[in-house]
Amino acid sequence: KQWYQRRVRVSDMKLTPSDIEIPVPRYFTQENEKDIKDRMKLMAETLAKYRLDDTGDKKENTKMSLEEAIRIIQVHERARQGCLRAKFMREIRAQEEREKMLSMQGASTMDPDVASTIIQKVWKGYSQRNKTLKLREKELIFIGMQASSDLPSNHKDSPTNKLARREEERVMIQSQHEREYHDALVSIKEKIREAEGPDIKENMQDQIRQWFIETRDASGKFPEYPSDDEGGSAAIFKTKEGVELEEGNGEGSKKKGKKGKKKKGEKKEKKKKGKKKGKGDGGG
């Protein structure tokens, strides 16, 4: 049902199936060229292993007698002649119907001047369109947007060959830069590990020791080191981050509470001052 709706929509839009086909981007095939080759190689090996391809499928050649071959050729030839005869009869019948319609309507007459004017108009339009196309082609050749007809398409200086060479160069440079990028990732990682690795390791050990000491001071005994299933040392840093966040939120709420109390006290003082002023004005 889904395919039928698509077919109806395509026919309504006067399109062909190739028009609605989604093309695969070139960068996708270029970037995944190795994976595509490995996949095709695996498919070829699988087909060759199970003999599912045309090369591995060995069929026995069935022999045919001369009489059977002649009979098959005769059947096909008679069918071809019948189709040609039917087509010829349809054309004759259509010609007869056209002649009959013309005889019933009567032969149309036209003034020679009018006929010559129509012929001239058609011919002038045709010649002018050809001249315009030639001028347009010359202009495109002049600005370098179209190859000259004098230069063969397989010439090395033709625009198509130049474009193909530039595209190959661009792909080569892109692949080279990608290799350099991946090599740089590995080398930079090794440099960071050699330069900052010992300091980072020492800082992490200090934090783990501090966690053990803080937990012992809080609970009275040393905690058990987290297992690999629990995350190992990463679980210690997670708990430390959570505690720090909670402490930060508690301090923030305390500060907000102090600010709120200060604001309330200031408002009360302002009200008292206002009342005192009002009493003083009334007494005066």
Number of C-alpha atoms within 10 A of each C-alpha: 6 6 8 9 10 12 15 11 12 15 12 9 9 9 12 11 10 8 10 9 8 7 8 8 8 8 10 9 12 12 13 10 12 11 11 13 11 11 12 12 12 12 12 14 12 13 15 15 11 10 14 12 13 10 9 12 11 9 7 6 6 5 6 8 7 8 8 10 10 10 11 10 11 12 10 11 12 11 12 11 11 12 12 12 12 11 12 11 12 12 12 12 11 11 12 12 12 12 10 12 11 12 10 9 8 9 8 6 6 8 7 9 9 10 11 11 11 12 11 12 11 11 12 12 11 11 10 11 12 12 12 11 11 12 12 12 16 16 13 14 14 12 8 11 11 15 18 16 10 6 12 11 14 10 11 12 13 15 18 15 14 13 12 11 13 12 12 12 12 12 15 12 12 13 14 11 12 12 12 11 12 11 12 12 12 10 12 12 12 13 12 10 13 11 11 11 13 11 12 12 10 11 12 14 13 12 14 17 12 12 18 18 15 15 14 13 11 10 9 10 12 14 13 7 13 13 10 10 7 11 11 12 15 12 16 17 15 12 12 15 12 11 12 12 12 12 12 12 12 12 12 12 12 12 12 12 12 12 12 12 12 11 12 12 11 11 12 11 11 11 11 11 11 11 10 10 11 11 10 9 8 7 6 5
